[in-house]
Amino acid sequence: MKLWGLRTRLLLAFSLLVVVTAATVAGGTYVLSRTLILQQAQDATARVLVDKASALYPLGPMPPSDGTLSRISGELSDRNLSSLVLYADRTSGNEQLRSLITPELREQVRSGNVAWQRVVVRGTPMLVLGTRFTLTLADGQRQASGIEAYVARNMLAEEQSIGELATRAWLIGGVALVFAVGLALLAARGVLRPVRELGQAAQRLGEGDLRTRIGVRGSDELAGVARTFNETAEALQRHVGELERMEADARRFVADVSHELRTPLAAMTAVADVLEQEAPRLSGDAGRAVRMSIDETHHLTRLVNDLIEVSRFDAGAAALAPEEVDVAEVVTASLRIRGWSAEVEKDLPTGIFATLDPRRLDVIVANLVGNAVRHGEKPVTLRLSEAGEWITLEVSDRGPGLSDEVLPHVFDRFYKADSARGRSGGSGLGLAIAWENARLHRGTLIAANGTDGGAVFTLRLPRQGVTG
């Protein structure tokens, strides 16, 4: 699974959505429940305090005696409540409560309210409530008696309930997260399976399997994408089939025309040979016409031969006749036959043997060296080397080199780099045939520019690349 792939993003999105929702709901429930628990405890304690205070009336003569204060504090205290009664500078009850009573709380009690506050004593939550006692006068009016009563209640049970709520909220969040991950995995599987199938089908289609189709399931957007892919693949297969048919027809036409031209070309070549012998005795326009006819006949013959060779490559009929040869001897013979031995600087160590087709190696050398001699500048250099199971033949010149626009097309058929190499009288098939022969040997042919200028063609062939 990729770090930030679609599956990961789906998992994160579902998890984040469910966790945020669960946290919001659980958090809101926790806050409301906590407030309700505390409010209920506070109201219940306030009612108990008011009820007990009401049961103490009549309070007796004023100012109250110590016994009256003790009676009040005793009645207010029980198993859950501790009390402290204040009157002027006298007190009765649990003196420890005095430290819990803040000035703000006393101020609210003295104003006639039932006031409360929550405090924590040595880690224990406590609820402190206070009220004041009033006297009813003969005329029905009420008057403050000066007696203040405070009670304190332990809130540990409520805190435990609130803690259980928090635990349940975390538990709900954990369950929601597990649910979200499971839901995300199911959703990712349902979404990613057709996407994965689409990606694999597209890869097969890109590799040339035009019969690739994918199953269409359902009627959702992914099914629409699948149908569109199948329609596109079908149209592509139809168009490619038509192009292949047209290309096959064109290749067949070229091959047929080339073969049909061989017979009249043989006659024309014989005539050209006769004219070539008579050409020195002809002068003026007749001599020039004869020499032009001879040159064009030879050029047409080379063109037809090259077309026939290309048609063999296209038809897959080109075959190798491999022999174990001394590469230097084959290259040297190729140069000698064409009269280039004196024009080429050679670095051809003997003793480098390889199993290859010497005729096709001769074609490669003839095209590369001929190209350098005709279009480059001297010196033309030919170097042979070996490295492990590979041999390398490098042909370089000192000409203007190949421009960036020309390099990608050097081995294209009928391509002539006239702007870079001057006018060419060739067919534009020589380097393409050389490249095809290198590929037939399971080797490579690369064109580049040398560091000192000039074009460099590098041929790499395996020693045992072919066996017949």
Beta strands, then each sheet from edge to edge (+ up, - down):
strand 1: 81-87
strand 2: 90-93
strand 3: 115-121
strand 4: 124-136
strand 5: 142-154
strand 6: 323-326
strand 7: 344-347
strand 8: 353-356
strand 9: 380-387
strand 10: 390-396
strand 11: 444-449
strand 12: 455-462
sheet 1: 2+ 1- 5+ 4- 3+
sheet 2: 6+ 8-
sheet 3: 7+ 9+ 10- 12+ 11-
end
